[in-house]
Amino acid sequence: MLLFVEYPKCTTCQRAKKFLDDCGAVYTDRHIKEQNPTADELRTWWKASGLPLKKFFNTSGLQYKALGLKDRLPSMDEEEQLAVLAGDGMLVKRPILVGEDFVLVGFRPDQWEENL
């Protein structure tokens, strides 16, 4: 079973959801703003993804800019970064697709197809 973490108003998330539906994927849908990922979930996903933690931040979002995270992140340790991410779902890059043995952040159709 897949977990699809999205913000429904996001056009990229909408494209990713259509992709999943067109592939016939079975998944649980989770609204990132209503059910923000916890620091523990984010830590698990981050480790499983193999990506730098910075890739989990929605760097084009208004909250990211308002909080000045571009300048603050380099001086924050991983636990501080996870706490910030867990504090507001709009700071988290989306969509996130969590599978049994993979975690994909952002929507790249070729990468998603390869993992499905």
Secondary structure, 3 states (H helix, E strand, C coil): CEEEEECCCCHHHHHHHHHHHHHCCCEEEEECCCCCCCHHHHHHHHHHHCCCHHHHECCCCHHHHHCCHHHHHHHCCHHHHHHHHHHCHHHECCCEEECCCCEEECCCHHHHHHHC
